[in-house]
Amino acid sequence: MWRTETDLPPLERALELAGRGRLTCQPNPMVGCVLVSEGQVVGEGFHQEAGQPHAEVLALRQAGEAARGGTAYVTLEPCAHFGRTPPCVSALLQAGIVRVVVGLEDPFPQVCGEGMRQLRQAGVQVDLAPRAFQERCARQNARFLHRVRQGGPFVTMKFAMTLDGKIATSTGHARWISSEASRGRAQVERAAHRAILVGVGTVLADDPRLDCRIPGGLDPVPVVLDSSLRTPPSARLLRGGRALLACLEGADAERARSLEEAGARILRLPGRNRVDLAALLDLLAARGLDSILVEGGGQVHASALGARLVHRVLGFVAPMMVGGRQAPTPVEGPGVPRLEQAWQVRHLAWEVLGPDLVCEGFLWDWSDLIR
């Protein structure tokens, strides 16, 4: 039976530990584990990298014999199958754990309740956290849950805007709307995604590198929506030899050759005037790029939202106003004609970061994944 006073603190700690694997554990889920025996924490662990020991195993190694007779608090249901590593259920049973508190059932088909069933069958008491905590675990692993349940890439739309809803002035000046603290958070987002998607307008206006400036962080693959290959061969994002330029099937062959010589990889895709964004995302997913950060500007954002391809929204709101009827906004295009047709953002979370307000929400409702 769940006991809030004694069970919530170690499970909170397990959730905190799980977050430490955010930049390294892909494509696996983030998982944290805390072992408690006789009221004392005896072991902690989090999943660090695919193919490496899971959180439970690391916590058990730290605890040693002190784990026997104790309780394991784990943010995601322990696995019950052989993958790259042996099942965690077996490790917990061999260590003599008598109770397991689970933050969220694992939807992965080879687990999906089987871990909890095997533990109970072996005489271990298994308790599932209350729904409110399950939602926090689901938020942390939304990308993993989406991949398992629906497939395809998980798409985050990120932007920084002024208090009056502008992403630049009417002359195009945008550096810097968000604070240094917010820009640091944005770099974490880059490191946590496999690819970063922008429109060619962003490339022409800013000549961005689209890399990750966190020490040790992995650079996302730059992807540019560039229907007619207007990206200049001198663009900084081409220098790493990893950038993908998505153009229409009939784009100029000579321009393509010039860009390939500069390090670009050309992706020719169908579309009328503009690249078919859904087809592009499918192609990126087939290349193993299963998480996409869209920083594309108002037109790209409008296209992604209009095609219902966005799952998560991350907006940074700065305490300034610039005005200007022609100043660009985060979502342009024709928009929706009526409010009831608006894109609804769910599961909202707000955070104050320096002087800015950060809003995270989902256009994908993952609440049906929770018991």
ABEGO torsion letter per residue (X at the ends): XBBAAAAAAAAAAAAAAAAAAAAAAOABBBBBBBBBBGGBBABBBBBABBGBBBAAAAAAAAAEAAABGBBBBBABBBBABBBABBBAAAAAAAAGBABBBBABBBABAABGGAAAAAAAAAGBBBBBBBAAAAAAAAAAAAAAAAAAAAEEBBBBBBBBBBAAGBABBAAGBAOBABBAAAAAAAAAAAAABABBBBBAAAAAAAGBAGBBABBGBBBBBBBBBBAAGABBAABAAAAAGABBBBBBAABBAAAAAAAAAAGBBBBBBBEBGBBBAAAAAAAAAAAGBABBBBAAEAAAAAAAAAAGABABBBBBBBBBBAEEAABBBABBEAEBABAAABBBBBGBBBBBBEABBBBBBBABBAAAABX
